[in-house]
Structure formats: structure tokens, C-alpha cells
Amino acid sequence: MRKSIPALLTLIILAVVISACSGNNNGNNAGNNSEASPSNTAAADQPKDGGSLILGVQADPVILNPIYAGDRVSLTIDQALYAPLFQVNNGEKTFYLADSLEPSADNLTYTLKLKSGLTWHDGQPLTADDVVFTFDSILDEKQNSFFRENLIIGGKPVKAVKVDDTTVEFQLPQVNPAFEATLVQLTPIPKHIFEGEANIEKSTKNNTPVGSGAFKFKEYKTGEYVTLERFDNYFAGKPHLDSITYRVAKDANAANLALQNGEINVKYLDPQDVSTIESTGNFDIQAYSEGRLAYLLFNEDSDTGAMKKKEVRQAISYALNREELIQTVYGSSDYADQAKSFVTPDGLFHTNDVTSYDNDVDKAKELLASAGESNLKLRFIVSSGNKAQEAAALYIQQKLKAVGITVELQSMDASAYGQKFTDLKSKDYELTYAGYIMGYDPDAYRILFTSGSNSNYARYSNPEVDTLFNQGAGEADATKRGEAYQKLQQIIADDAVVYPVGYTKTIVAIDKRYGGLDQAVLKPVVIFEDPSKLYMK
């Protein structure tokens, strides 16, 4: 397994923190709801055991360990490999490893009850010890998990305390309305595997992961595939499929051809490819909101120093046209709504009533002049084969040329792009087109915008923003909390930290030979919440 990166969610990843609580799907059912046809004793879509699923992914996984995974591929595989404590859809919890989660009357203690008889893939029991070990590992600064920041409240850590083998108490130093949104992201790792490891992130034990999910690790060939096989002792019942293979297909056109030929069964689609795949009649095309923002990122720490100037970032923003950009990249407003705030519409306290930098070429030129910049040259990194990025980069290059800015496009493969984007020491680029999915509670965004955060890819720093994020996290009064986050949205817009483009929809093609989609639940980032429910018809 290749070395992990201490960060999360970007265009190819991204979701540091996954939106486990948004989306358009209720899908909390267990089992199959289809009924046999009156004329048939065994309906064609009745669940059957056996068969395999091949899912196309754009890159190799970065790390198969849920306390470090932040890229889309790793998160997707981990969803099948490691069972979550619980998930949330439309405000309703679905419990997996956990049986219940109850806050105390003062909201300072949360009691988590695990199901009895849980096991890891190697047969060892999964207990409260594993949950406590996972939390302690995240909080250990030497272990370098990006989730650590979410477990520090008011400068003090959340404490995970074992009550008995199936009960854990989470003791908060102060009331934190975002705690459940944090907890839903945290998946236990096995204590008996990782205890004593000086650096879990770099441990070779991540190369042959031992999980608790519906499918267990079988094989990984770098650049080719990761294969998982059915875990017969899965707590929710034996999965229907024998195996799931995640096939690495970096070239989008080749991957689409493989999809049409039946070599891939599930794959994300670019809007430009929908009509071609749909015309085959062999696929269900699902378009759904992920609570995702697509945006232009400014690297304020680039070696030119240009992006450090707010006027330059504002000038670039004024040079662009959101409506045109959405049409160019996504082909239609059906797949993206215009964005102005860094908080997505599914998030608490979202507002688009902020400074928006509507297209104004003269204003852009005026701001560049006031910043003392002329004949500016910028570097724009692009993940080759990513059609959305490539289309956005070409459009932005053209629009910035009109205000006197020369943009050099630097294309690289998806893995190299991910490494460069998430390396906070990278100074050799100014721009990129990225995206994130942060979930419904705006406290999650602190890792992107607070000073010194290990996921602050813009390298932005504003003490007032830091203060407001801390205030919002600890404020129990919903009105006051909303005021803090709405002020944050305005400040970050005024500072032009990013240029928000669109709140995008994800499009997935699913081979019609597979059933159980409603029960598996379409999910942001990971595609399927519970792949154990998938079956071949």
C-alpha cells in the first residue's frame, strides 16, 4: 500500500470528513422489499447469492485505514471493509456496529452501546476496547490523524471511557452541538492489530487490513485492482455477492469503454458521457446530490507570493463567470447549482447571500493594478483524464488571459495530483480546480479554513475566522451559533479564499443486472452505504 497523505478531501478525494448525514436517500431498510410476481414463484429481482461486482475507480487507494483515509477511492473501499458505528440519512440514524447512542441531560456525556457478538475479519472479538483504542490513537499527536482536530473541543480532548465490553462513554469538556456529526465519521480499527505500532499511518499492517465490514481483504495489485471477498460472519447477515473488485481505470475514455463492454459494472460518469452510456440501455443512471462544492482553489503559499494578496484573488474571481463555467464543465445546470458560499445547501446555517464576484472584467483589471501586479503568470495543476478539471482549467485559462494573466496548465496523473494537492509544503502552483464534501454541520469546515490546520489547502489564515469557528463549535444556542457561521461565510467570501463554482451532483452508472440498490443506499463519496445488500438478479 502506498504511503498515506495526512489530509482529506479534494476533487479526487475528498471528503475528509464525509457527509454521512446528507443526500436524497432514505434507504434505511434492511433486507429486500421486492415481492414475487403473481405469475412467478421466484421473481427475477429476488436476491440471489453469488457473483461479483467490479467497480471502476480513478486511482489507487492511498491508505486502507479509516482513521487516515481521505481520498474518494480509499473511503469507498473502506466502506465495504470496515463497518461504521452508525450512519445518518435525512436526519435518521441507521445503526451498524452500534445499537444505540444516547446523550446525557446536560449533553456532556454520550453513551454508545455496541451490538453483542461482533467480530473482526480474523475472528477476534470487536469490543469497547477497540473503540477506545481508536479514539486514543486519533488523539495521540504522534499518530497524525487528521480527525484529531475534531475531537479537541475548547482546547481539551474528548475522553472515550470503557464502561463494559459493549459500552463506551464519550465525555466532552464542554457542550458541542457538532459531536454526533464528528462521531458518525469515526470507524473503529482493531486494537489487537495496531496496539504498539509507533506510527499506525505508516504501518505495513495497512497493506493487509483486518476490518469488520461486509467484505474482507483478499488482494491488491498496485495500478490494477483491489479485491475484497464476502465476510460470512458479518453481523448484519452474510452478503449476497462473493466479491467486490475495485478496478483502477485512470483513463476516463478507456473506463467508459470497459463499462460498455461489461468489464466494469459501476462507475462515476462525467455529464458529457451520460447520453452515450444511457443509450446502451444496460445501465441505471443515478444523479444525486452529495452536498459537494466544486471550487477554484488559490494556493496562498505559492513561491510567487501573488495568491497571498486578497486583491489578486478577488481579481481572478471577477474575471470568471459562474454560469458559463458550470455550462462548460457540467454541460447543464441540471448537474450543478451556482455556489457563492463555502457551506453547501445541505449544511446548517447555509446562505448564498454573500459577496459573489459576479463577472466584471474592468473590476478585475482595476484590482490587479491596485495590487501592483502586471503580466502575472500562474501555474494551474490538473489531474489528467479528469474531464471536469480539464474543462475548468481551459476555461479559466482563457478568461484570465482577457485580464492580462497567463496561466500555465500542468497535467499529471491522479496519484501525483493528490500528493501535490495535499502536501501543504507545495509551493510550485497557484491554482487548481477541486471539490469537497464536508457534511451537514459547519464545524467540519474548520479543518479547511482555520490557521495551521492540516487540511487548510489554501494556506489561509485569519484570526477572526479562527475565533468564530471556536465560538460556533461551543455555542449551544442555535440562533447565536447560526450568527457565527453566517458571519464566517461572509468573511471567507470577502477574503476570496476560494472561488465557489457549483454545488454539484454526482452521476453513477450501475449495471442493470444488479439489484438491492435501494437497500444498499446511494451515499456521498462511497457510492453504497451497505454493499452487503447488493446482489445479481
Salt bridges, closest charged atoms under 4 A:
ASP49 OD1 - HIS240 ND1 2.88
ASP60 OD2 - ARG2 NH2 3.12
ASP99 OD1 - LYS115 NZ 3.67
ASP122 OD2 - HIS192 NE2 2.65
ASP129 OD1 - LYS162 NZ 3.22
GLU141 OE2 - ARG148 NH2 3.70
ASP165 OD1 - LYS162 NZ 3.07
GLU180 OE1 - LYS93 NZ 2.88
GLU195 OE2 - LYS191 NZ 3.95
GLU197 OE2 - LYS205 NZ 3.31
ASP232 OD1 - ARG230 NE 2.57
ASP242 OD1 - ARG230 NH1 2.73
GLU263 OE1 - ARG247 NH1 3.30
ASP273 OD1 - LYS387 NZ 2.95
GLU290 OE1 - ARG72 NH2 3.20
GLU300 OE2 - ARG313 NH1 3.56
ASP301 OD2 - LYS427 NZ 2.76
ASP303 OD1 - ARG379 NH2 2.52
GLU324 OE1 - LYS399 NZ 3.35
GLU366 OE2 - LYS363 NZ 3.74
GLU373 OE2 - LYS309 NZ 2.89
ASP428 OD2 - LYS420 NZ 2.79
GLU430 OE2 - ARG379 NH2 2.53
ASP441 OD1 - ARG481 NH2 2.83
ASP443 OD1 - ARG446 NE 2.91
GLU464 OE2 - LYS487 NZ 3.37
ASP495 OD1 - LYS310 NZ 3.77
ASP511 OD2 - ARG513 NH2 2.82
GLU529 OE1 - LYS523 NZ 3.11
